[in-house]
Amino acid sequence: MADSQFPRISHKEELIFDLLGSQERYGLELVRNSGGKLKRGTVYVTLQRMEEKGLIESYVKEKPPTESGIPRRMYRVTGHGARVWQAYQAAVAIMAGAIGEGV
């Protein structure tokens, strides 16, 4: 497989994958749950990049009429994103084992 075909995952994208898991979350929830590793200024840029790659998808969740404020954009991992994340984690584990064995 050519290097350009292997998906690149940044540290922020790794963190977002971990935080999303199999759940839906909104951007500021990801920031809050990141323990200071994600900032408001970068989370939405990273989410947009991940969405362009097909790793996540989003939709606008309308608020009930009894709640005030603007609707939230919810994010979730796509099927493709889940496969990429699993393959990435497997590759990291293999590399860590190879490094540990002195290869």
PLY file of the C-alpha trace (Angstrom):
ply
format ascii 1.0
element vertex 103
property float x
property float y
property float z
element edge 102
property int vertex1
property int vertex2
end_header
0.00 0.00 0.00
1.42 3.36 -0.97
2.10 5.83 1.83
-0.40 8.30 0.37
-3.17 5.68 0.72
-2.52 5.01 4.42
-4.67 7.37 6.46
-2.70 9.74 8.64
-4.11 10.32 12.10
-2.86 13.26 14.15
-2.60 13.26 17.94
-5.73 15.42 18.15
-7.59 13.01 15.88
-6.48 10.10 18.09
-7.85 11.93 21.11
-11.16 12.62 19.36
-11.49 8.96 18.37
-10.89 7.99 22.02
-13.38 10.56 23.31
-16.10 9.69 20.79
-15.82 5.92 21.03
-19.22 4.61 19.95
-21.10 7.64 21.26
-22.24 10.95 19.83
-20.81 14.11 21.35
-20.77 17.82 20.57
-17.59 19.85 20.15
-17.46 21.63 23.50
-18.21 18.34 25.25
-15.08 16.92 23.61
-13.09 19.93 24.82
-14.42 19.54 28.36
-13.75 15.78 28.45
-10.23 16.08 27.02
-8.64 17.24 30.27
-7.21 20.33 28.61
-5.72 18.47 25.60
-8.24 19.96 23.16
-8.94 23.66 22.89
-11.99 25.45 21.56
-9.94 26.99 18.78
-8.71 23.70 17.34
-11.44 21.16 18.05
-13.75 22.32 15.26
-10.93 22.53 12.71
-9.93 18.96 13.61
-13.54 17.73 13.51
-14.01 19.31 10.07
-10.81 17.68 8.80
-11.93 14.30 10.13
-15.34 14.75 8.52
-13.70 15.57 5.16
-11.70 12.33 5.47
-14.93 10.40 6.10
-13.80 9.37 9.59
-16.69 11.04 11.39
-20.05 12.51 10.47
-22.17 15.20 12.05
-25.73 16.38 12.22
-27.57 19.21 13.91
-29.59 18.06 16.91
-32.59 20.30 17.38
-33.36 21.41 20.91
-36.79 20.81 22.40
-39.00 23.92 22.38
-38.67 24.11 26.17
-34.87 24.65 25.97
-33.20 27.85 24.87
-30.03 28.31 22.87
-28.84 27.22 19.48
-29.00 23.60 18.28
-25.85 21.51 18.80
-23.85 19.82 16.08
-23.33 16.22 17.14
-20.37 14.13 15.94
-20.00 10.35 15.66
-17.52 7.93 14.14
-18.51 6.50 10.76
-18.15 2.83 9.83
-15.15 3.77 7.70
-13.71 5.77 10.61
-14.11 2.81 12.98
-12.24 0.52 10.54
-9.47 3.09 10.04
-9.16 3.58 13.82
-8.97 -0.19 14.45
-6.35 -0.63 11.72
-4.36 2.31 13.06
-4.42 0.93 16.60
-3.33 -2.50 15.33
-0.46 -0.94 13.35
0.67 1.03 16.41
0.58 -2.13 18.54
2.61 -4.04 15.96
5.16 -1.24 15.71
5.42 -1.01 19.49
6.05 -4.77 19.62
8.66 -4.56 16.86
10.45 -1.73 18.64
10.29 -3.63 21.93
11.90 -6.64 20.23
14.69 -4.48 18.84
13.65 -4.80 15.21
0 1
1 2
2 3
3 4
4 5
5 6
6 7
7 8
8 9
9 10
10 11
11 12
12 13
13 14
14 15
15 16
16 17
17 18
18 19
19 20
20 21
21 22
22 23
23 24
24 25
25 26
26 27
27 28
28 29
29 30
30 31
31 32
32 33
33 34
34 35
35 36
36 37
37 38
38 39
39 40
40 41
41 42
42 43
43 44
44 45
45 46
46 47
47 48
48 49
49 50
50 51
51 52
52 53
53 54
54 55
55 56
56 57
57 58
58 59
59 60
60 61
61 62
62 63
63 64
64 65
65 66
66 67
67 68
68 69
69 70
70 71
71 72
72 73
73 74
74 75
75 76
76 77
77 78
78 79
79 80
80 81
81 82
82 83
83 84
84 85
85 86
86 87
87 88
88 89
89 90
90 91
91 92
92 93
93 94
94 95
95 96
96 97
97 98
98 99
99 100
100 101
101 102
